[in-house]
């Protein structure tokens, strides 16, 4: 928590809401950039409560544009989650939880 540097320790499973709330909301103790925008907080809160998927996506998009235009972070790299396979593998499906089918590949995949 020493300005101007900060780190990200995401495992790649976070939701948009969790990522924005943790890193950028004014009330977050993890807001290491100390970027505070009440309008961002308001829109992020509206997005969190929005049940309409399209409207929620629009609100989170506005929040992300605010960060892009005025945010306090310089992000030099992004973690890349890549999985590869072969047509000899059966049962594999993409998963939003970690890699390797949510780390359950051994239970759900077999060789043809």
C-alpha positions as a Markdown table, in Angstrom:
| # | Residue | x | y | z |
|---|---|---|---|---|
| 1 | Unk | 0.0 | 0.0 | 0.0 |
| 2 | Unk | 2.8 | 2.4 | -0.8 |
| 3 | Unk | 1.9 | 5.0 | -3.5 |
| 4 | Unk | 2.5 | 5.1 | -6.4 |
| 5 | Unk | 2.9 | 1.3 | -6.8 |
| 6 | Unk | 0.5 | -1.5 | -6.1 |
| 7 | Unk | 0.1 | -5.1 | -7.0 |
| 8 | Unk | -2.7 | -7.4 | -8.2 |
| 9 | Unk | -3.0 | -10.9 | -6.8 |
| 10 | Unk | -6.1 | -12.0 | -8.7 |
| 11 | Unk | -6.5 | -15.6 | -9.5 |
| 12 | Unk | -8.6 | -14.8 | -12.6 |
| 13 | Unk | -11.9 | -15.8 | -11.1 |
| 14 | Unk | -13.2 | -12.5 | -9.9 |
| 15 | Unk | -16.3 | -10.8 | -11.2 |
| 16 | Unk | -16.4 | -7.4 | -12.8 |
| 17 | Unk | -18.1 | -6.1 | -9.7 |
| 18 | Unk | -15.6 | -7.6 | -7.3 |
| 19 | Unk | -12.6 | -6.3 | -9.3 |
| 20 | Unk | -14.0 | -2.7 | -9.6 |
| 21 | Unk | -15.2 | -2.6 | -6.0 |
| 22 | Unk | -11.8 | -3.8 | -4.6 |
| 23 | Unk | -9.5 | -1.7 | -6.7 |
| 24 | Unk | -11.4 | 1.5 | -7.4 |
| 25 | Unk | -14.3 | 2.3 | -5.1 |
| 26 | Unk | -13.7 | 5.1 | -2.7 |
| 27 | Unk | -14.7 | 3.0 | 0.3 |
| 28 | Unk | -12.3 | 0.1 | -0.5 |
| 29 | Unk | -9.3 | -0.4 | 1.8 |
| 30 | Unk | -7.6 | -2.0 | -1.2 |
| 31 | Unk | -7.9 | 1.0 | -3.4 |
| 32 | Unk | -4.1 | 1.4 | -3.7 |
| 33 | Unk | -4.2 | 4.2 | -6.3 |
| 34 | Unk | -6.4 | 6.3 | -3.9 |
| 35 | Unk | -8.5 | 7.2 | -6.9 |
| 36 | Unk | -11.8 | 8.5 | -5.5 |
| 37 | Unk | -14.8 | 9.4 | -7.7 |
| 38 | Unk | -18.2 | 9.6 | -6.2 |
| 39 | Unk | -19.9 | 9.2 | -9.6 |
| 40 | Unk | -17.9 | 6.0 | -10.2 |
| 41 | Unk | -19.0 | 4.7 | -6.8 |
| 42 | Unk | -22.7 | 5.6 | -7.6 |
| 43 | Unk | -22.6 | 3.9 | -11.0 |
| 44 | Unk | -20.8 | 0.8 | -9.6 |
| 45 | Unk | -23.5 | 0.5 | -6.9 |
| 46 | Unk | -26.2 | 0.9 | -9.5 |
| 47 | Unk | -24.6 | -1.8 | -11.7 |
| 48 | Unk | -24.3 | -4.2 | -8.8 |
| 49 | Unk | -28.1 | -3.9 | -8.0 |
| 50 | Unk | -29.2 | -4.0 | -11.7 |
| 51 | Unk | -31.1 | -7.1 | -12.7 |
| 52 | Unk | -31.2 | -6.3 | -16.4 |
| 53 | Unk | -28.0 | -7.9 | -17.9 |
| 54 | Unk | -27.7 | -5.4 | -20.8 |
| 55 | Unk | -28.2 | -2.4 | -18.5 |
| 56 | Unk | -25.7 | -3.8 | -15.9 |
| 57 | Unk | -23.2 | -4.4 | -18.8 |
| 58 | Unk | -23.7 | -0.8 | -19.9 |
| 59 | Unk | -23.2 | 0.6 | -16.4 |
| 60 | Unk | -20.0 | -1.5 | -15.8 |
| 61 | Unk | -18.8 | -0.2 | -19.2 |
| 62 | Unk | -19.2 | 3.4 | -18.2 |
| 63 | Unk | -17.3 | 2.6 | -14.9 |
| 64 | Unk | -14.5 | 1.0 | -16.9 |
| 65 | Unk | -14.3 | 4.0 | -19.3 |
| 66 | Unk | -14.0 | 6.3 | -16.2 |
| 67 | Unk | -11.1 | 4.3 | -15.0 |
| 68 | Unk | -9.5 | 4.3 | -18.5 |
| 69 | Unk | -9.9 | 8.1 | -18.9 |
| 70 | Unk | -9.1 | 9.2 | -15.4 |
| 71 | Unk | -8.0 | 6.2 | -13.2 |
| 72 | Unk | -5.0 | 6.0 | -11.1 |
| 73 | Unk | -3.5 | 2.8 | -12.4 |
| 74 | Unk | -0.8 | 2.0 | -14.9 |
| 75 | Unk | -1.2 | -1.7 | -15.8 |
| 76 | Unk | 1.9 | -3.0 | -17.6 |
| 77 | Unk | 0.9 | -6.6 | -18.0 |
| 78 | Unk | -2.2 | -8.8 | -17.8 |
| 79 | Unk | -2.3 | -12.4 | -16.6 |
| 80 | Unk | -3.1 | -14.8 | -19.5 |
| 81 | Unk | -5.1 | -17.9 | -18.9 |
| 82 | Unk | -4.6 | -20.2 | -21.9 |
| 83 | Unk | -5.7 | -23.9 | -22.1 |
| 84 | Unk | -5.0 | -26.2 | -25.0 |
| 85 | Unk | -6.1 | -29.7 | -25.9 |
| 86 | Unk | -6.4 | -32.2 | -28.7 |
| 87 | Unk | -9.3 | -33.9 | -30.5 |
| 88 | Unk | -8.3 | -37.1 | -28.6 |
| 89 | Unk | -9.6 | -35.6 | -25.4 |
| 90 | Unk | -13.3 | -36.1 | -24.5 |
| 91 | Unk | -15.4 | -34.3 | -21.9 |
| 92 | Unk | -13.4 | -31.0 | -21.8 |
| 93 | Unk | -15.4 | -27.8 | -21.5 |
| 94 | Unk | -14.3 | -24.3 | -20.7 |
| 95 | Unk | -14.7 | -23.1 | -17.1 |
| 96 | Unk | -14.7 | -19.7 | -15.5 |
| 97 | Unk | -13.3 | -21.2 | -12.3 |
| 98 | Unk | -9.5 | -21.4 | -12.5 |
| 99 | Unk | -7.9 | -23.3 | -15.3 |
| 100 | Unk | -8.2 | -27.0 | -16.2 |
| 101 | Unk | -12.0 | -27.0 | -15.8 |
| 102 | Unk | -12.0 | -25.5 | -12.4 |
| 103 | Unk | -9.1 | -27.7 | -11.4 |
| 104 | Unk | -11.4 | -30.8 | -11.8 |
| 105 | Unk | -10.1 | -32.0 | -15.1 |
| 106 | Unk | -9.0 | -35.3 | -13.7 |
| 107 | Unk | -12.6 | -36.1 | -12.7 |
| 108 | Unk | -14.3 | -35.1 | -16.0 |
| 109 | Unk | -11.9 | -35.7 | -18.9 |
| 110 | Unk | -10.8 | -38.9 | -20.6 |
| 111 | Unk | -8.8 | -40.0 | -23.7 |
| 112 | Unk | -10.7 | -41.2 | -26.7 |
